[in-house]
Amino acid sequence: MKAIVDEETCIGCGLCEQICPEVFEMVDDIAKVKIDPVPEEQHESCREATDSCPVAAITIEE
């Protein structure tokens, strides 16, 4: 699985980092993916972070 953040869409709310800090981090108020591919043990929390993004800035490629 690969997580992708659309930096143009991201509003920097930090929710993804709160839900899945192993995969997402905030850099200059923009979410960044810090590990690729997403480890299998993080798939569920990564999907939750994706679903929780208020502006749908995160996509997942299986």
C-alpha positions in Angstrom: 0.0 0.0 0.0 1.1 3.5 -0.8 -0.3 6.7 0.8 -0.2 9.9 -1.2 -0.9 13.4 0.1 -2.1 16.1 -2.3 -0.1 19.0 -0.9 -2.2 21.5 -2.8 -5.4 20.3 -1.2 -4.0 19.7 2.4 -5.1 22.3 4.9 -2.7 21.3 7.6 -5.2 20.2 10.2 -2.9 17.4 11.4 -5.6 14.8 11.8 -3.7 12.2 9.8 -0.7 12.6 11.9 -2.8 12.2 15.1 -4.4 9.1 13.7 -1.4 7.4 12.1 1.9 9.1 13.2 3.9 6.1 11.9 3.0 7.1 8.3 2.2 10.8 8.4 4.0 13.9 9.7 3.4 17.6 9.5 6.1 19.6 7.8 5.6 23.4 7.5 1.9 22.9 8.1 1.5 20.3 5.3 1.1 16.6 5.7 3.9 14.4 4.4 4.1 10.6 4.0 7.2 9.5 5.9 7.3 5.8 5.0 6.7 4.1 1.6 5.3 1.5 1.3 3.0 1.7 4.3 3.9 -1.2 6.7 1.1 -3.9 6.8 0.5 -3.3 10.5 -0.3 0.4 9.7 -2.8 -0.3 6.9 -5.9 0.1 9.1 -4.8 3.3 10.8 -3.7 4.7 7.4 -7.1 4.0 5.9 -8.7 5.6 8.9 -6.5 8.7 8.5 -7.4 8.8 4.8 -11.2 8.5 5.5 -10.9 11.2 8.2 -9.2 13.9 6.1 -11.7 16.8 6.0 -10.6 17.8 2.5 -9.8 14.3 1.0 -6.2 15.2 0.4 -5.0 11.6 1.0 -5.3 8.8 -1.4 -4.2 5.2 -1.1 -2.8 2.9 -3.9 -3.1 -0.8 -3.1 
